[in-house]
């Protein structure tokens, strides 16, 4: 598997740097998979392409460059680009993709924030954090750096759940200074026993950094129940 990952890194260099039309493959026609090698080759291509499209955000390849890069390595030849040039090319290419995805996520998030703040009961803090009180608790408010126990569900603005202590069946415990800024701010004004809905702008969440299933630039929605302050 390690060798496959090395191969993938090398062929991506030629793919990212060459914008010619390359070879045309008609995917509307059934692929002839007559031998085991046919099937393995096809499946490796499917696996690699899924990684590029789903994780890397790549939507277009130059087939000629891609296949040339693959064949050179299979023939035991070196890449025609130095490691320095390869790193520079890959870094620049994927950084631009990430910036574009982040900008798109931010635009969708800003639209969601504008619509949400107009809803009944939604309050907006000076930082831009939005919260709505579902249940008003009457317990103590955590001090800065306190350890708390909470139940929560985190969603993207399209409703996709990316994390949930409720689904795991166990509350989470952490310091109020060990979480994203939007959480830290909310917990500083949230009495024990409360359940709030938080809508957190990207700059108070993970910013332009993608984190696991959370795309870069994402506005996040949490339902948080503060169960107790842990002594």
C-alpha positions as CSV (number, residue, x, y, z in Angstrom):
1,X,0.0,0.0,0.0
2,X,2.9,2.4,0.8
3,X,4.3,1.8,-2.7
4,X,0.9,2.6,-4.2
5,X,0.8,5.9,-2.3
6,X,4.3,6.8,-3.5
7,X,3.2,6.0,-7.1
8,X,0.1,8.2,-6.6
9,X,2.2,11.1,-5.4
10,X,4.4,11.0,-8.5
11,X,1.7,10.7,-11.1
12,X,-0.2,13.5,-9.6
13,X,2.7,15.9,-10.4
14,X,2.4,15.4,-14.1
15,X,-1.4,15.5,-13.8
16,X,-1.5,18.8,-12.0
17,X,1.1,20.6,-14.2
18,X,-0.2,19.6,-17.6
19,X,-3.4,21.1,-19.0
20,X,-3.5,19.6,-22.5
21,X,-6.5,17.7,-23.6
22,X,-4.7,14.4,-23.5
23,X,-6.2,11.0,-24.4
24,X,-10.0,10.7,-24.7
25,X,-11.7,7.8,-22.9
26,X,-15.3,7.1,-23.5
27,X,-16.8,6.0,-20.2
28,X,-20.2,5.6,-21.7
29,X,-19.0,2.3,-23.2
30,X,-18.7,-0.8,-21.0
31,X,-15.2,-1.5,-19.9
32,X,-13.8,-4.9,-21.1
33,X,-12.4,-6.7,-18.0
34,X,-11.4,-10.0,-19.5
35,X,-8.5,-10.9,-17.1
36,X,-7.5,-10.5,-13.5
37,X,-4.9,-7.8,-14.5
38,X,-7.7,-5.9,-16.3
39,X,-9.8,-5.9,-13.2
40,X,-7.0,-5.0,-10.8
41,X,-5.8,-2.2,-13.0
42,X,-9.4,-0.9,-13.3
43,X,-10.0,-1.0,-9.6
44,X,-6.7,0.7,-8.7
45,X,-7.8,3.5,-11.1
46,X,-11.2,3.7,-9.4
47,X,-9.7,3.8,-6.0
48,X,-7.1,6.5,-6.8
49,X,-9.7,8.6,-8.7
50,X,-12.1,8.5,-5.7
51,X,-9.3,9.8,-3.5
52,X,-8.6,12.6,-5.9
53,X,-12.2,13.7,-6.4
54,X,-13.6,13.1,-2.9
55,X,-10.7,14.1,-0.8
56,X,-8.5,16.2,-3.0
57,X,-11.3,18.0,-4.9
58,X,-9.7,17.3,-8.3
59,X,-12.3,17.3,-11.1
60,X,-10.2,17.1,-14.2
61,X,-7.1,15.1,-15.2
62,X,-4.9,15.2,-18.3
63,X,-5.1,11.5,-19.2
64,X,-1.9,11.5,-21.3
65,X,0.2,13.0,-18.6
66,X,-1.3,10.8,-16.0
67,X,-0.7,7.6,-17.9
68,X,2.8,8.7,-18.9
69,X,3.6,9.2,-15.2
70,X,2.2,5.8,-14.3
71,X,4.1,4.0,-17.1
72,X,7.4,5.7,-16.3
73,X,7.3,4.4,-12.8
74,X,6.1,0.9,-13.9
75,X,9.1,0.9,-16.3
76,X,11.5,1.7,-13.4
77,X,12.3,5.2,-14.7
78,X,12.6,8.4,-12.6
79,X,10.1,11.2,-12.7
80,X,11.0,13.9,-15.2
81,X,10.4,16.6,-12.5
82,X,12.7,17.1,-9.6
83,X,11.4,16.6,-6.1
84,X,11.6,20.4,-5.5
85,X,9.6,21.2,-8.6
86,X,7.1,18.4,-7.8
87,X,6.5,19.7,-4.2
88,X,6.1,23.3,-5.4
89,X,3.7,22.3,-8.2
90,X,1.6,20.0,-5.9
91,X,1.5,22.5,-3.0
92,X,0.4,25.4,-5.2
93,X,-2.2,23.4,-7.1
94,X,-3.9,21.9,-4.0
95,X,-3.6,25.1,-2.1
96,X,-5.5,26.9,-4.8
97,X,-8.2,24.1,-4.8
98,X,-8.5,24.4,-1.0
99,X,-8.8,28.2,-1.2
100,X,-11.6,27.9,-3.8
101,X,-13.4,25.3,-1.7
102,X,-13.1,27.5,1.4
103,X,-14.4,30.5,-0.4
104,X,-17.4,28.6,-1.6
105,X,-18.1,27.2,1.9
106,X,-17.8,30.7,3.4
107,X,-20.3,32.1,0.9
108,X,-22.8,29.4,1.7
109,X,-22.1,29.9,5.4
110,X,-22.7,33.6,5.2
111,X,-26.0,33.1,3.5
112,X,-27.0,30.6,6.2
113,X,-26.0,33.0,9.0
114,X,-28.0,35.9,7.4
115,X,-31.1,33.7,7.2
116,X,-30.6,32.2,10.7
117,X,-30.2,35.5,12.6
118,X,-33.6,36.6,11.4
119,X,-35.3,33.7,13.1
120,X,-37.2,34.1,16.4
121,X,-35.1,33.8,19.5
122,X,-31.7,33.9,17.8
123,X,-29.1,36.2,19.5
124,X,-25.9,37.4,17.9
125,X,-22.8,38.3,19.9
126,X,-20.3,40.9,19.0
127,X,-18.0,38.3,17.5
128,X,-20.7,37.0,15.2
129,X,-21.6,33.9,17.2
130,X,-25.3,33.1,17.0
131,X,-27.2,31.2,19.6
132,X,-30.7,30.2,20.4
133,X,-31.8,29.0,23.9
134,X,-33.7,25.7,23.7
135,X,-33.7,25.1,27.4
136,X,-32.7,27.7,30.0
137,X,-30.6,26.2,32.8
138,X,-30.3,27.7,36.2
139,X,-27.0,26.3,37.3
140,X,-23.5,27.9,37.5
141,X,-21.7,29.4,34.5
142,X,-18.3,27.8,33.8
143,X,-15.3,30.0,34.6
144,X,-12.5,30.3,32.1
145,X,-10.6,27.1,31.7
146,X,-13.2,25.0,33.6
147,X,-13.7,21.4,32.7
148,X,-17.2,20.7,31.6
149,X,-19.4,17.7,30.7
150,X,-21.7,18.1,27.7
151,X,-23.8,16.3,25.2
152,X,-23.8,17.7,21.7
153,X,-24.5,17.1,18.0
154,X,-22.5,18.9,15.3
155,X,-23.8,19.5,11.8
156,X,-22.8,21.2,8.6
157,X,-25.3,23.8,7.3
158,X,-26.8,21.2,5.0
159,X,-27.8,19.1,8.0
160,X,-25.0,16.5,7.7
161,X,-24.0,15.3,11.1
162,X,-20.2,15.2,11.5
163,X,-20.0,14.4,15.2
164,X,-22.3,13.5,18.1
165,X,-21.7,12.5,21.7
166,X,-25.4,11.5,21.7
167,X,-24.9,8.9,18.9
168,X,-21.8,7.6,20.8
169,X,-24.0,7.3,24.0
170,X,-21.4,9.1,26.2
171,X,-21.1,12.8,27.2
172,X,-17.9,14.6,26.3
173,X,-15.6,16.2,28.9
174,X,-13.1,18.9,28.1
175,X,-11.8,22.3,29.2
176,X,-13.6,25.4,27.9
177,X,-10.2,26.6,26.6
178,X,-9.6,23.4,24.7
179,X,-12.3,23.8,22.0
180,X,-13.0,26.1,19.0
181,X,-13.5,29.8,19.8
182,X,-17.2,29.7,19.2
183,X,-17.6,27.0,21.9
184,X,-15.4,28.8,24.3
185,X,-17.4,32.0,24.0
186,X,-20.8,30.2,24.3
187,X,-19.8,28.1,27.4
188,X,-18.6,31.3,29.1
189,X,-22.2,32.6,29.2
190,X,-24.1,29.3,29.4
191,X,-25.6,28.1,32.7
192,X,-25.5,24.4,33.7
193,X,-28.7,22.7,32.6
194,X,-29.0,24.7,29.4
195,X,-29.4,23.4,25.9
196,X,-28.5,25.8,23.2
197,X,-28.3,25.8,19.4
198,X,-25.1,27.4,18.3
199,X,-24.4,28.6,14.8
200,X,-20.7,29.3,14.5
201,X,-19.1,31.2,11.7
202,X,-16.0,29.7,10.1
203,X,-13.6,32.2,11.7
204,X,-14.8,31.0,15.1
205,X,-14.6,27.4,14.1
206,X,-11.8,25.9,12.0
207,X,-11.3,28.8,9.6
208,X,-9.8,27.9,6.2
209,X,-8.6,24.5,7.5
210,X,-10.4,21.4,6.6
211,X,-10.8,19.0,9.5
212,X,-11.9,15.4,9.0
213,X,-15.4,15.6,7.4
214,X,-15.6,19.4,7.9
215,X,-14.7,21.3,4.7
216,X,-12.5,24.4,4.9
217,X,-14.4,27.6,5.5
218,X,-17.5,25.9,7.0
219,X,-20.1,27.5,9.2
220,X,-21.0,24.9,11.9
221,X,-24.3,24.2,13.7
222,X,-24.3,22.6,17.2
223,X,-26.9,21.6,19.6
224,X,-25.2,21.7,23.0
225,X,-26.4,20.6,26.4
226,X,-24.2,21.7,29.4
227,X,-24.6,18.9,31.9
228,X,-22.2,19.9,34.6
229,X,-19.0,21.6,35.6
230,X,-16.5,18.8,36.4
231,X,-14.7,19.5,39.7
